[in-house]
Amino acid sequence: MSKKINYSNFNNFEIVIIGLGYVGLTLSIFFASKKFKVLGVEKNRNVLQNLSKCKSHFYEPNLENLLKKTIDQGYFEFSNKIPVKKNKSRIYVIAVGTPIDKKGNVRNEMIKSVAKQLSNVLENDDLVMLRSTVTVGTSKNIIKPILDKANKKYYFAFCPERTMEGKAIDELSSLPQIVGGIDQESQQIASEFFLNFNEIIIKVSNLETAEMMKLVDNTYRDLNFAYANEIARLCNEINVDCHEVIKMGKIGYKRTNVSLPGPVGGPCLEKDTFILSESFKKYRVKPSLSLLARKNNQKMFDDVFKYLKTLITLKKTKLKIVVLGIAFKGSPSTNDIRGTTAIHIKKSISKNFENFIIYGYDDYVDKKDILLLGFKYLNKLNDCFKNSDIVIMHNNNTNFRNLNLEQLSNKMRKNSIIYNFWGNENYKNLVLKNNVKYISFGSHKVK
């Protein structure tokens, strides 16, 4: 018979977080910074090599400072496997990736593999929490049957991660934590654990509700952005600035809260609509509005580059096209290229232009990652404008908000174009050199 564990006292258990990607590593360091003993498990050698030097393999504000501090203090350790021997009950957090394939189907190999590993080490009173984004029903129908092979009395909960890259450490404590359990006891224990970090715990009816909430949150954002991008495309045709329409329409009018337009990508929004859709295949229903929004957010670039092709003067020499901002977003700053829409820009350029060289520039993304995506690399902003035909402001990097475009345009070729996917009031009254045109998405007025 298992003994009753007091989960409110962190001395009674060890925390093992499996998967030290963005979700797993930020969570590990957050727990460790609160003086909880954490073991991170990761197979990727490069990640482990970086950790051995007290370095993170991605950029997140304050993460490396906390990483070094927690390692030095002995609260965070890491390994390439889950240790079998233990003296205390454990909390296991599964935080491995669930990417989608080319057909839009989620790949569960990694979470299945982790579940199999856990079934070999589970003991009575252990708590397992799944944090990866999954199709609805995955916790109960895929993970739990594998864990049950351990033949132990364990607790199981789905506790989704909802943090924003660039604010993860702060949001891990400030955001409410959703908790769905396989049973009431599992939910209660997981909730008591998170009360060590979060003031608000949202207990939901079951695992499926928690899984659904995670998918609905991201799909809603994708849908909201798609509507904003549709408004932008309409405004492009009638010489109206969509930023003025959206911003001014909100003033003192709380019933409208349309997002501003722009590229929509990233490791979550690029895939979560498809994961939601896959959840309902067996019921023969589709989230048609959500899928249409995702499709529209992906194809917006084709419309833009068809338009730019009508404006650019073709030359015998190759066009120099530069994409500013390669990460999937620019604010808050990140070096994450997962799901970056820079890839869609590159594809759209290839569809519409024949004789060109495309360059990439980013303040945070490593050269090797920019090259990996198929861009030529530039590391100086001045070089991005020098002899360029098209300069594209792809993400909303704050460093792109106050550029001296009048001066930089003097470096560009005659009759070239600066295209801004995010718009900017600072660039309203530009007087550019060399007959350079400034155009923003949602306001195809040539300046």
N, C-alpha and C positions, 0 to 999 in steps of 0.2 A: 504494500500500500504506500502511495506517495505521501511525502510530508508536505504540510502546508507552508508555502513560501511567502514571506513578507516582501512583496515587490516594491514597497515604498522605500526600502532601505537598499541603496545601491551596493552595499557591501555583501549582499546575499547572492549576487550573480555576476557573471561576466557577459559582456556584450560582444558578439561576433557579427561583423557586417561583411557580407559576401558580395563582392563587386565594388571596386573602388574607382568607378567612373565619376561623373559629375555628381550624381545623387549620393552614391555611397561614400565618397571621400568627404564631401562637405558635411554629411551627417555624422561621419566618424569623428571628424575634428570638432564639430559642435558638441557632441556628447563628451568627448575627451576634455574639451575646454571647461566643461562643467564638473570636471574631476570624476568622471566615470571611466572605469578601465575598459578600453576598447581594443579589440583585435580586428584589423582589417585583412580580408582575404582577397587576393587578386592573382590571376594567372599571367597577366601581361608583364613580360620582363622589363620593358621600358618604364612602365609605371612603377614597378618595384625599385628599379635602379634610381629613378628620380626621388622616390621616397627615402631611399638610403642616404641621399644627399640633402634631405629635408626640403625637397622641392616638389611642387605639384606639377602635373602634366597638363594643367589648364590654368587659365587666369581667373581668379576670383578675389575681389578686394579683401585683404587681411588674412587670406587663407594660409599663405606660406608662413606668416608670422606665427599664427596659431599652431600650424603644423610643427614648426621647430620647437615651440614652447611645450606642446603636449608630448612630443617625443622625448625632449630633455627631462621632463618631469615624470616620465614613465607611464603616462596615461594612454598613450597610443603606441601600439606595435602593429606590425604587418607581417604577413606570411603568404606563401603561394598555395597553402592548403589548410583545411580545417583540422586542427589538432583533435585527436581522439581522446586522449587522456584529459581529465578535468577534475577539479576538486569542488567546484561550485556549480549550481544550476546556471543555465545560460539563457540569454536572449539572443536569438538569431534574427538578423534582418537580411532579407533577400533584396538586393538592389542591382541586379544585373540587367542588361539591356534587353529590350524586346523589339528589335528592328522589324521592318516589313520587307517583303521580297518585291520583285518587280511587278507582281500581279496585285500588290496591295494586301497580301496576306501576312499576318503576324508570324514571326518565327519564335517558337517557344523552346528551342533546343537548350538555351542557356539556363532558363529557370527550371526546366526538367532535370538537367544535369545537376544543378545545385540541390534540388529536392532529393535526388538519389543519394547524393553525398550526405545530406543531413539524415536521411533514414538510417545510415550506418553509424551515426554518432549520437542520435537523440537519446535522451534519458528522461525519466519521469520528472514532471514539473517544468520542463523547458518550454519557453515561449518562442514561437516562430511568427515573424511578421513579414508579410510580403509588401514591398514598396514599389515594385516595378509596375509600369502601366500595362494592363492586360485586357483581353477580351472578357466580357461579362461571363462569369461562370468558371473562369480559369482556376480560381482559388479552391473552389469546392470540387470541381470535376477533374482537374489535372494535378494540382499540387497535393491536395489532401490525400488522395489514394496512394500516392507515392510515399508520403510521410507515414501513413498508417502501417506500412510494412515494417516499421521499427517496432511495432507492437508495444508502444509506450504510452503513458498518460501525459500527453503534451497539450499545449494551448496554441491556438492558431488565430491570427487576425490579419485583415487587410487594412493597411494604414498608408494611404497614398501620399506621395510627395507633391507639393504644389508651389515650390519656391520659384522665384525669378532669378535667372542667372544675373549676377552682379549685385544681388541683394540676399543671397541665400542664407548666409550666416545670421543676419538679422531676422529674416522671415521665419527661420526654423523655430524661433521662440515667439514671434509676434503673430503669426498666422494661426487660426484655429486648426486643431488636428482632428481629422476625420478618423473614426475607428469603427470597423465592422468586424464582428467575431464569428467564428464557426458555431459558438454557443455563447450564452450569457457570461459564463465564467471567463472565457477567453477574452471577451470584450472588456470585462471589468479589469482584468489584470493588465491588458495593454493600455487601457485608459489610465490606470494608476501609475503605470510607468511614465507615460507622456506628461502626467501632471508634474513631474519633476522639471519639465521644460516649458510647458504651454499652460497658459491660464485658462484657455477655452478648449474643451474637448467635446467634439460633436459625435455622440454615439448614435449610430444608425442601425436599422433593423437587422441587417444581415450582411454577409460578405458581398453579395451581388449589388446591393445598394451603394456600398462604398466604391466598388469598381465602376459602377455607372456614373457616380458623381465626378470622379476623376475625368472620365471621357467627356461628360457633358460640359464641364468647365472649359476645357480646351477647344471643343467643337464650337461652343458659343462664341469664343473669341475669334475663331477663324471665320465664323459666319458674320460677325460684326465687322471685321476688317473687309470681308468680301463686299458687304453693302457699301462701305466707304469707298472702296475701289470702283464700284459700279457708278457711284455718284461722280467720282473723279473722271471716269471715262465719258460720262454724259456731259460734264462741264467742259471737257476738252473740245467738244464739238461746237459749243455756242459762245465761246469767248468769255466765259464766266470762271472766276477763280473759286474752285471747290473749297479751298481752305477758308475763304471768307464766308461762303455759304454755311459750312459746318460750324466754324467757330462763332460767328455772329448769331447763328440760329440757336445756340445753346444759352446765350446770355439771359439769365432770369427765367429760363424756361426748362424746368427740371424734367419734363416728360420726354425730352429729346436728349440722347447722349450718344450721338454717332461718333465713332472713332475717326481719326484722321487717316487718310489713305497712305498706302506705301506697300513695299514688298512684304510678304507674309511667309515665313519659313521657320526653320529651327527644328531641333530634335523632337519636339512635341507636336506642334501644329502641322508639320509636314506629314505626320503619320496617324495621329489619334482619331481623325475622322474615319480612316480606313479600318482602324481597330474597332471603332464603334460599329461600323457597317458589318464587319465580320461577325460581331457578336450576335447579329440577328439573321444571319444567313439561313439557319435551320428553321427559322420562323417565316421565311419567305417574305420578309419586309425589308425595306431599305430606308435609311435616313436621307431621303432624296434631296431635301433642301441643303443639308450639310454637305453632301457629296458634290452638289452643284457649286456651292461656295468654294470648296477646295479646288474644283476644276477651274473656276474663274480666277482664283488667286494664282494658279499656276500659269494660266494662259495670258495674263495681263501683259507680259513682256512682248509677246508677238505683236500685239497692237501697237505698242510703243515703237518698236524697231521698224515696223512697216512704215510708220509715220516719219521716223527720222531718215529713212532711206529716201523719202521724197524731198528732203531738205538738203541733204549732203551733196556736195559736188564731187563726183567720182574723179579720181586722179589715176595717172599711169602708175605712180608709186603706190605701195601698200598703205591703206589707211591705218593710222595709229589710233587705236581705241583703248581707253584706260577706264578700268572700274575702280572707283574709290570705295573701299570698305568691302572686304571679302567675308568677314564673319557674318553669321545669319542676322545679327543686329549690332547696332553701334552704341546704344544707350539703354541700360547701363553697359559699360564696356565689357567685351568678352573676346576670347580668341577661338570660340567654338565655331567650327565650319560645318557641323552636322546639320543637314537640311538647309544649307545656305542657298538662297535664291540667286546667288551669283552664278550658279550652275545653269539656271534657266536663262539668265541673261546671255551667257556664253552660247547656249544653244540657239537662242533667238537671233543673235548676231550672225551665227553661221548660216541660218536660214535666209537671212536678208542681205548679207554682204558676202562678196566673193574674195576680194583681194584685201586682206587686212591682217594686222597683228594685234592681239588683244593682251593687254597688260593688267596686272593686279597690284593694288597697294592697300595696305592696312597697318594701322599703328600697333596692333596687338597680335596679329596672326603671323606665325613663323614663315620664313621663306620657303621651307620644304613643303608646307601645307598649301601655300599659294601655287607652287609649281605642281604639286600633286593634282590640283584641280584643273590643270591645263593652261594656266596663265603664265605669261612672262612676268618676271618679278621686277618691281621698282621699289626702292627704299627711301626715295626723297620726293616730297610733294612737288617741288619745282620741276623735277624730271617728268612727273605725270602730265604736266601741261605743256612742256617743251615739245614743239612740233607735232602736237596732237590734233586729230581731226574730231574726235568725240571723247569728251570726258564725262563719265557717268557717276553721279553720287548715288551709290547703291544703298548704303545703310545710313541710319540716323546718328552716326558718330558725331559727338558734340564738337569735335575739332573741325568739322566741315561746316559749321554754322556761321562762322565769322571769317571766312577766307577773303582775301583781297582779290576778288575775281577780276576787277578792273585791271589790276597790275598783272595777274596771272594770265589773263587773256592775251596780253602782249607777247607771250611766249608761244601761243598757239598759231597754227596755220590760218591763213585767211579763210573766211566763210565757214569756220568750224563751229562746233556746238558744245555747250555745257548743258547736260541734262540732269535735273535733280528730281529723284523719285519722292522726295519728302517735302518739297516746297520750303520756303523760308522768307519771312517778312523782311529780313535784313537785305535780301537781294531784289527788292521791288524796283528800285530806281537806278539800275545799273547803266553805266555808259562804258561799253566794252570796246576793246581795240580790235583791229583786223577784221572788222565786220563779224565778230564772233556772236553767235546767238545764244541767249540763256533761255531755257525752257524748263518748266516744272510740270510734273505729273498732276493732272487735275486742273491745269491752266495752260493749255497749249497756245498761249499768246507768245509770239516771238518778241524778245526784248533785245 
